[in-house]
Amino acid sequence: MRDTDEQAAAYPSRFDGTPGRGGRHPAPERLNPANPLWGSNGIAFGPDGRLYVAEFLGGRISAVDLAGGDLDVVVPAGGPVRSPDDLAFGADGSMYIADLVPGRVWRRGPGGEYSLVSDEVKNPNGIACIGDRLFVNEMRPGGRLLELFPDGGDPVVLTEGLAMGNAMQRGPDGCLYYPHMISEQVWRIPPDGGVPELVADQVDRPVAVRFDRGGVLHVLSLGPEGRVTRIDLHGTGSRTVLTSGVEGLDNAAFDAENRMFVSSYASGGITEMRPDGRTRVIVPRGFDGPYGVTVGAAGTVYAADHYRVASPPPPGGPATGRSGDGTRAESGEPRSHVLAPFVHGIAADGPFLHLTSQFGDVRTYDTALGSMRTRVGGLDRPMGVAVGPDGSLVVAETGGGRVLSVAEDDEVTVLAEGLGRPVDVAFDAAGRCYVSDERAGALLRLEQDAPATVVADGLGAPQGLTVLGDELYTVETGRRRVRAVSLTTAESWTEAEDLPVGGPPGDAREGAGTEAELFANGLPGLARRFAGIAAAPDGSLVLSADGEGTLLRLTPSGPR
């Protein structure tokens, strides 16, 4: 197998196959290879022998040829399927898709035609076929396991009360096996219904259950260690725990030779996992986003990557290494620091990383102690975060149209309200606060006891914002460029253009006037993308190319 860097270079950008370029400047430097997949969730072998991968964050499904490593997008973003989380194949070759956020189950026929099987399932996730029969469970507290009928008919509920179901499979005894993610258990039930039976208790954070060709049960953990618990249910009953280092395992599939392939919601990719825990990269892992980005005083780059905080690989580093949480990184892979669900905004502050989640909270991670503290909850889509001159956290509450200050004692003060869609915040050397307003297409300076001052307008969906010297920089996601504004002369210019930021061409799931479904039946749903930017101590800029899964570094050259 080729080195990871070479593998990644063999894949075109998941955005549109076009690398970013720097306008009249040299192309920005990629700090990591592009990620071919937008995360990897449910996986299953199709009748053609290829491995099909559901990409929940990207809204698409790709097929991997394991022999040559080729990757084809089979279900593109922007079609009827919005957030595929798991998939299975029926006896006739039809693909069945659990479309989690809108609560739909689809059938994609062998000819590529789509039909809606059901829209009566809440948070459909685990999906399994037994011959011509189709079963789906719900990923929510108190969820159901149902049989659906593609040719019509009301769903049949086999059982209720699932503690968040997920990937399931028929076992050698004919029963359906499924995890309870919250209670860390594995259960089974006959496909014709009956009384559910507890199969295994105290299993580490189970996210998927899969049987190998010998009938041994494999339970995947969603944690950072990449653990798989093997249980010989129909033999000795013994348990063996393997630690792969593939953080955020999501699903697994076994081929005809009993080789095990796993996916990762946290970093994408497809990895072969051998019986002794060793791994072999098939499709390289990378950033799901990345979204917000920050640079520490020592020059370390940190990215908020929806499910984790990670850094680009060190240049010229070893082929493998271990990050602070013990997870392993192959050459070219981002290095994880901590799994932090739904993190999007980030700001470095000495040993602390301040984080926001669009699902409502602001947290502070202590890198020295490895501890996380929630500062504020219940906000409306908080996004960008910066540290103010007085040490307070200043947060762009995108959904609420406000800019907030969070003091050391976590008291919240409103600094500005009535904005359109504030996305990011930044401070200049004089301590003045700037805001990017995506909806208004403007950069604003907040004034004390006065309306905000417009610093620049007519921009195309500005998101990430940073100050370097006397210049303000923003990522215009609507025009795929970095725009600069002089804070002394008000002159503006383009520093880089044709960047892979925002959603891929043809993906209409979000944009002007369109919002992703933030919640699904009380649980986190789809979050909007966020292209962040940060100034580095060496005078360069680092920005999130969230369309292709890279961090880019560019050296600004100023106005003409």
WOBEL-V437396 format. One record per helix or strand. SS is the DSSP state (A for helix, B for strand). FROM is the first residue (numbers start at 1). LEN is the number of residues. Records with the same first field share a line. If there is no record, write none. Layout:
SS = FROM-LEN  FROM-LEN
//
This chain:
A = 4-7
B = 21-2  25-1  29-2  43-3  51-5  60-5  71-5  84-6  95-5  104-5  114-5  124-7  133-6  141-8  156-8  167-1  169-2  175-6  185-6  197-4  206-6  217-5  227-5  239-5  249-6  260-5  270-4  279-5  293-3  301-4  306-6  320-3  328-3  335-15  352-6  362-5  371-6  382-6  393-5  402-5  412-5  422-6  433-5  442-6  450-7  462-7  471-6  481-6  492-6  511-1  514-1  519-2  523-2  533-3  541-5  550-5
//
